[in-house]
Amino acid sequence: MSDFDDLLAANREFANDFNLSGFDGVAHAGIAIVTCMDSRIDPLRMLGLKPGDAKIFRNPGGRVTEAALEALVLGVHLLKVERILVVPHTRCAMASASETEIQERVGASAGQDASWHAFHVIENQEVALKTDVHKVQAHPLIPDTIKVGGFIYDVDTGLLNQLV
């Protein structure tokens, strides 16, 4: 017995009608999305997209990190990305507590001190979003022809609000 048997069974069901075999891996709708790892976000469905349409990069807070920039550069130059959406969300844990509070919560859960680990909380989502969009626009390997937008996803309504 594996701790993952339920997921492997679900995967077998998924594979029964799998239809992406031979897919070329490019973003068929020309979209890349940087968003949060929050499970309330369904990046494809919130934009009316389907598997194969977009490249999706997720991390805590939906920030444009160095790893996200790396993925975006690859998406633009190798995977047909033409538009980039940066999409943090309402009621995000990374924007609703201080660095110390998150460190204390993680430390309590881990049973050890976590004050040494940076979690990069977001003090002001709107300022962070504008900064992240500018990071993408200013990157020397992302051409000016690429459209970049900054949005907040409302986890209670499902709506996107474009701020940048």
Salt bridges, closest charged atoms under 4 A:
ASP24 OD1 - HIS28 NE2 2.81
ASP38 OD2 - ARG40 NH2 2.64
ASP38 OD2 - HIS89 NE2 3.60
ASP42 OD2 - ARG45 NH1 3.60
ASP53 OD1 - LYS50 NZ 3.41
GLU126 OE2 - LYS130 NZ 3.45
ASP132 OD2 - ARG63 NE 2.61
ASP132 OD1 - LYS135 NZ 3.80
ASP156 OD1 - ARG91 NH2 2.73
